Amino acid sequence: MQVFTYSGARFSPYGDEERPGDSDTPDAAGDWLAPRATEPLAARVSLPGSKSLTNRELVLSALADSPSLLKRPLHSRDSMLMIEALRSLGVGIDEVPGDGAYGPDLRITPPAELAGSTAIDCGLAGTVMRFLPPVAALALGPVAFDGDEHARRRPMRTTVDSLRALGVDVNDDGRGALPFSLWGTGAVRGGEIAIDASASSQFVSGLLLAAPRFTEGLVLHHTGERLPSMPHIEMTIACLAARGVTVETPEPGVWIVPAGPIAGRELAIEPDLSNAAPFLVAAIVAGGTVAIEGWPRATTQVGADLETLLPLFGARVHRDGESLVVDGGAGLLGGASLPGVDLDLSTGGELAPALVALTALASGPSTITGIGHLRGHETDRLAALAAEITALGGRATELDEGLAIEPRVLHGGPWRAYDDHRMATAGAIIGLAVDGVRVDDIGSTGKTLPQFVELWSAMLDQTAPSPEPGRP
């Protein structure tokens, strides 16, 4: 299998990075004709590290009491924004040779004292805009936060309000959104606060990550009626536990974090299982098999849910050593029927764009719920998915907390990415079965998977003979 390496460049969501000159390469504006699958697959794919884990471990390493070494971290726009932000606060982050195919390892040296008097570019990274304000409050001096145009529309009021409840001086001119600034005094008292994290679990994770460094630790209460993406909070708690910090949860929606040291450590970052979704879904559309290498036996990543979700679409899923394999049989293109589904994705909303794209190709109606919070992601993903599927001749209707998708014959045409990496890959999935789907900004995949185009093309090049007649 061909492996593509990350060059270390900064990646823009507007598709202006250098790309190799092959037939699937986007043009200068990032426009990309999604390749159509023509044969069943027999592909093995090796993915870079998890964005969620990389950025959590970067924050904890910056706050630790000794250096850390992150092996096989993700190198993408989101992780580079986090690295540059932490460096601006005085954290030492050095690239060192590693054994990963996608870039160097990272050695992180925490400073004796975090430095303020800086500005942080959040780009479109929710982990940067929501994890780093509590960290910056521990620095000495002012810190300004801003990001891309779409980032200014992402909900941030909970972060602003929680900082004020902790005694931090924050100036947002009443927007509850980027841009805003805070004045760090070198310490945060901590104590007991209540927040409404209904819009994003990242509000909780951001506070939990920094809480051990608060003078009194933190007792955090969630006051909202729902809390999306609980597995991401569990991931944060597991990352803290591995560094010697035990978070107590005496009841749902309450977290108690003691004040104390965060240990430095050496660890390897798992592959990004959410980024695996488009590749695994491809086996159901094209037929044949796709294997993701290095799939962990146990993980807190929500992408692990694919192991139980994809069989609902008729796939067979099994493990082959250290790989997870999805067998799509004949596949949609080989004549297999793709059923509609009713799914609640409240714990794994980031999988929704790939699965919604799959339902747009199904023979029966589907309803996907529990994803109302996706309106506050990189774009309003519910409105964007409904608009783009409808523009290709499909029918997708917004619900209060999700989407209803009805079977229609799709046709080619432009697919807008909205600066959103998961919207771009959803267009690629539909393009497997529909001629002429053109994604306007495939470069937005640089947010979490800069190698997407190359990996997608390499996957489609790994084909197998058509399955025997009569096989489902």
Residue pairs with C-beta under 8 A, 6 or more apart in sequence:
1 44
1 45
1 46
1 458
1 462
2 458
3 46
3 101
4 101
4 102
4 451
4 454
4 455
4 458
5 101
5 102
5 103
6 48
6 75
6 76
6 102
6 103
6 450
6 451
8 75
8 95
8 103
8 104
9 17
9 18
10 17
10 77
10 80
11 17
11 76
11 77
11 80
11 443
11 446
11 447
11 450
12 77
12 443
12 446
13 77
13 123
13 124
13 148
13 419
13 421
13 441
13 443
13 444
13 446
13 447
14 30
14 419
14 441
14 443
14 444
15 26
15 29
15 30
15 31
15 441
15 442
15 443
15 444
16 28
16 30
16 443
17 443
17 446
17 450
19 25
19 26
19 453
20 454
22 457
24 32
24 33
24 35
24 453
24 456
24 457
25 32
25 453
26 32
26 439
26 442
26 443
26 453
29 440
29 441
30 440
30 441
30 442
30 443
30 444
31 438
31 439
31 440
31 441
31 442
32 438
32 439
32 442
32 453
33 431
33 436
33 437
33 438
34 415
34 427
34 428
34 430
34 431
34 432
34 437
34 438
34 439
35 431
35 432
35 456
35 457
35 460
36 431
36 432
36 433
36 434
36 435
37 282
37 285
37 286
37 331
37 333
37 432
37 433
37 460
38 463
39 286
39 288
39 463
39 464
39 466
40 286
40 287
40 288
40 328
40 330
40 331
40 334
40 463
40 464
40 465
40 466
40 467
41 282
41 283
41 286
41 287
41 288
41 289
41 290
41 328
41 459
41 460
41 462
41 463
41 464
42 288
42 289
42 462
42 463
42 464
43 279
43 282
43 283
43 288
43 289
43 290
43 291
43 458
43 459
43 460
43 462
44 290
44 291
44 293
44 323
44 462
45 276
45 279
45 290
45 291
45 292
45 293
45 455
45 458
45 459
46 101
46 271
46 292
46 293
46 294
47 271
47 272
47 275
47 276
47 279
47 292
47 293
47 294
47 449
47 455
48 72
48 74
48 75
48 76
48 100
48 102
48 103
48 271
48 272
48 275
48 449
48 451
49 72
49 73
49 74
49 100
49 102
49 269
49 270
49 271
49 272
50 74
50 269
50 270
50 271
50 272
50 273
50 274
50 301
51 74
51 76
51 78
51 79
51 127
51 272
51 275
51 448
52 127
52 232
52 235
52 272
52 274
52 301
53 235
53 239
53 269
53 270
53 301
54 70
54 73
54 74
54 79
54 82
54 269
55 78
55 79
55 82
55 125
55 127
55 128
55 131
56 127
56 131
56 205
56 209
56 235
56 236
56 239
57 68
57 70
57 73
57 239
57 267
57 269
58 70
58 73
58 79
58 82
58 83
58 86
58 93
58 106
58 108
59 82
59 86
59 131
59 132
59 135
59 209
59 210
60 68
60 209
60 239
60 240
60 243
60 262
61 67
61 68
61 70
61 91
61 108
61 110
61 264
62 86
62 89
62 91
62 108
62 110
62 114
62 135
63 110
63 135
63 138
63 209
63 210
63 212
63 213
63 262
64 108
64 110
64 243
64 261
64 262
64 263
64 264
64 265
65 110
65 261
65 262
65 263
65 264
66 110
66 263
66 264
67 107
67 108
67 109
67 110
67 264
68 107
68 108
68 264
68 265
68 266
68 267
69 96
69 105
69 106
69 107
69 108
69 265
69 266
69 267
70 105
70 106
70 108
70 267
70 269
71 98
71 99
71 100
71 105
71 266
71 267
71 268
71 269
72 98
72 99
72 100
72 102
72 105
72 268
72 269
73 79
73 103
73 105
73 106
73 269
74 102
74 269
74 272
74 448
75 102
75 103
75 104
75 450
76 446
76 447
76 448
76 449
76 450
77 123
77 125
77 446
77 447
77 448
77 450
78 123
78 125
78 127
78 128
78 447
78 448
81 121
81 122
81 123
81 125
81 128
82 125
82 127
82 128
82 131
82 132
83 93
83 106
84 121
85 120
85 121
85 122
85 128
85 132
86 93
86 108
86 132
86 135
87 93
88 118
88 119
88 120
89 111
89 114
89 115
89 116
89 118
89 135
89 136
89 139
89 143
90 111
90 113
90 114
90 115
90 139
91 108
91 109
91 110
91 111
91 114
92 107
92 108
92 109
92 110
92 111
93 106
93 107
93 108
93 109
94 106
94 107
94 109
95 103
95 104
95 105
95 106
95 107
96 104
96 105
96 106
96 107
97 104
97 105
98 104
98 105
102 451
108 264
110 264
113 139
113 140
113 186
114 135
114 136
114 138
114 139
114 140
114 184
114 186
115 139
115 140
115 141
116 136
116 139
116 140
116 141
116 142
116 143
116 183
116 184
117 141
117 142
117 143
118 141
118 143
118 144
119 143
119 144
119 145
119 146
120 128
120 132
120 136
120 143
120 144
120 145
120 146
121 146
121 147
122 128
122 129
122 132
122 145
122 146
122 147
122 148
122 151
122 178
123 147
123 148
123 151
123 447
124 147
124 148
124 150
124 151
124 154
124 378
124 419
124 447
125 147
125 151
125 447
126 154
126 200
126 202
126 377
127 202
128 147
129 145
129 147
129 151
129 154
129 156
129 159
129 178
130 156
130 159
130 200
130 202
130 203
130 205
130 206
131 202
131 205
131 206
131 209
131 210
132 145
132 206
133 143
133 145
133 159
133 163
133 170
133 182
133 206
134 159
134 162
134 163
134 166
134 188
134 206
134 207
134 209
134 210
134 211
135 209
135 210
136 143
136 145
136 182
136 184
137 163
137 166
137 168
137 182
137 184
137 185
137 188
137 210
138 184
138 186
138 187
138 188
138 210
138 213
139 184
139 186
140 184
140 185
140 186
141 183
141 184
142 181
142 182
142 183
142 184
143 181
143 182
143 183
143 184
144 179
144 180
144 181
145 178
145 179
145 180
145 181
145 182
146 152
146 178
146 179
147 178
147 179
148 419
150 378
150 379
150 418
150 419
151 178
152 177
152 178
152 179
153 177
154 177
154 178
154 376
154 377
154 378
155 176
155 177
155 199
155 200
155 376
156 172
156 176
156 177
156 178
156 180
157 176
157 177
158 195
158 196
158 197
158 199
158 200
158 203
159 203
159 206
160 170
160 172
160 176
160 180
161 176
161 195
162 193
162 195
162 203
162 207
163 170
163 182
164 170
165 193
165 194
165 195
166 188
166 189
166 190
166 191
166 193
166 214
167 188
167 189
168 182
168 183
168 184
168 188
169 182
169 183
170 180
170 181
170 182
171 180
171 181
171 182
172 179
172 180
172 181
173 180
187 215
188 210
188 213
188 214
188 215
189 214
189 215
189 216
190 211
190 214
190 215
190 216
190 217
190 218
190 259
191 214
191 216
191 218
191 219
192 218
192 219
192 220
192 221
193 218
193 219
193 220
193 221
194 220
194 221
194 222
194 223
195 203
195 204
195 207
195 220
195 221
195 222
195 223
196 222
196 223
196 224
197 203
197 204
197 222
197 224
197 227
198 224
198 225
198 226
198 227
198 228
198 373
199 228
199 373
199 376
200 228
200 229
200 373
200 376
201 227
201 228
201 229
201 230
201 232
201 233
202 232
204 220
204 222
204 227
204 233
204 236
204 255
205 232
205 233
205 235
205 236
207 218
207 220
208 218
208 220
208 233
208 236
208 237
208 240
208 247
208 255
208 257
209 236
209 239
209 240
211 217
211 218
211 220
211 257
211 259
212 240
212 245
212 257
212 258
212 259
212 260
212 261
212 262
213 259
213 262
214 257
214 259
215 259
216 259
217 256
217 257
217 258
217 259
217 260
218 255
218 256
218 257
219 254
219 255
219 256
219 257
220 254
220 255
220 256
220 257
221 253
221 254
222 253
222 254
223 253
226 346
227 233
227 253
228 346
228 347
228 349
228 370
228 373
229 302
229 346
229 347
229 348
229 349
229 350
229 373
230 347
231 300
231 301
231 302
231 347
231 348
232 302
233 255
234 300
235 300
235 301
237 247
237 249
237 255
238 300
240 246
240 247
240 257
240 262
241 247
242 265
242 267
243 262
243 263
243 264
243 265
244 260
244 261
244 262
244 263
245 257
245 258
245 260
245 262
246 258
247 255
247 256
247 257
248 255
248 256
249 255
249 256
250 256
270 294
270 296
270 299
270 301
271 292
271 293
271 294
271 295
271 296
272 301
272 303
272 448
272 449
273 292
273 295
273 296
273 299
273 301
273 302
273 303
273 304
273 306
274 301
274 302
274 303
274 350
274 351
275 303
275 448
275 449
276 292
276 295
276 303
276 306
276 324
277 303
277 306
277 351
277 354
277 355
277 425
278 354
278 425
278 426
278 428
278 429
278 456
279 290
279 292
279 455
279 456
279 459
280 290
280 292
280 306
280 310
280 324
280 326
281 310
281 354
281 355
281 357
281 358
281 429
282 290
282 429
282 432
282 459
282 460
283 289
283 290
283 315
283 326
283 327
283 328
283 331
284 310
284 313
284 314
284 315
284 326
284 328
284 331
284 332
284 338
284 358
285 328
285 331
285 332
285 333
285 358
285 361
285 429
285 432
285 433
286 328
286 331
286 332
286 333
286 432
286 460
287 328
287 329
287 330
287 331
287 332
287 333
287 334
287 336
287 466
287 467
288 327
288 328
288 331
288 463
288 464
288 467
289 325
289 326
289 327
289 328
289 464
290 325
290 326
290 328
290 459
291 320
291 323
291 324
291 325
291 326
292 323
292 324
293 322
293 323
294 322
294 323
295 319
295 322
295 323
295 324
296 304
302 347
302 348
302 350
302 351
303 348
303 350
303 351
305 347
305 348
305 351
306 317
306 324
306 326
306 351
307 317
307 324
308 317
309 343
309 351
309 355
310 317
310 326
311 317
312 339
312 341
312 343
313 338
313 339
313 341
313 358
313 362
314 328
314 329
314 336
314 337
314 338
314 339
314 472
315 326
315 327
315 328
315 329
316 326
316 327
316 329
317 324
317 325
317 326
317 327
318 324
318 325
318 327
319 325
328 336
329 336
329 467
329 471
329 472
330 336
330 466
330 467
330 471
330 472
332 338
332 361
332 433
333 432
333 433
334 466
334 467
336 472
337 363
338 358
338 361
338 362
338 363
339 362
339 363
339 364
340 359
340 362
340 363
340 364
340 365
340 366
340 405
340 407
341 359
341 362
341 366
341 367
341 368
342 366
342 367
342 368
342 369
343 355
343 366
343 367
343 368
343 369
343 370
344 369
344 370
345 351
345 352
345 355
345 368
345 369
345 370
345 371
345 402
346 369
346 370
346 371
347 370
349 370
349 371
349 373
349 374
349 377
350 422
352 368
352 371
352 374
352 381
352 385
353 381
353 385
353 422
353 423
353 425
353 426
354 422
354 425
354 426
354 429
355 368
356 368
356 385
356 389
356 396
356 403
356 405
356 426
357 385
357 389
357 426
357 427
357 429
357 430
358 429
359 366
359 368
359 405
360 389
360 392
360 394
360 396
360 405
360 410
360 430
361 410
361 430
361 433
362 405
362 407
363 407
364 407
365 404
365 405
365 406
365 407
366 404
366 405
367 399
367 402
367 403
367 404
367 405
368 402
368 403
368 405
369 399
369 401
369 402
370 401
370 402
371 381
371 382
371 401
371 402
371 403
372 382
372 400
372 401
372 402
374 380
374 381
374 382
375 381
375 382
375 383
377 420
378 418
378 419
378 420
378 421
378 422
378 423
378 447
379 418
379 419
379 420
379 423
381 420
381 422
381 423
382 398
382 402
382 403
383 398
384 416
384 418
384 420
384 423
385 396
385 403
385 423
385 426
386 396
386 397
386 398
386 403
387 416
388 415
388 416
388 423
388 426
388 427
389 395
389 396
389 405
389 410
389 430
390 396
391 413
391 414
391 415
392 410
392 411
392 412
392 413
392 415
392 430
392 434
392 437
393 408
393 409
393 410
393 411
394 405
394 406
394 408
394 410
395 405
395 406
395 408
396 403
396 404
396 405
396 406
397 403
397 404
397 405
397 406
410 430
410 433
410 434
411 434
411 436
412 434
412 435
412 436
412 437
412 438
413 436
413 437
413 438
414 438
414 440
415 423
415 426
415 427
415 430
415 431
415 437
415 438
415 439
415 440
416 423
416 440
416 441
417 423
417 424
417 427
417 439
417 440
417 441
417 442
417 444
418 441
418 444
419 441
419 444
420 444
421 444
421 445
421 446
421 447
421 448
421 449
421 452
423 444
424 439
424 441
424 442
424 444
424 445
424 452
425 445
425 449
425 452
427 437
427 439
428 437
428 439
428 442
428 452
428 456
430 437
431 437
431 439
442 452
442 453
445 452
445 453
449 455
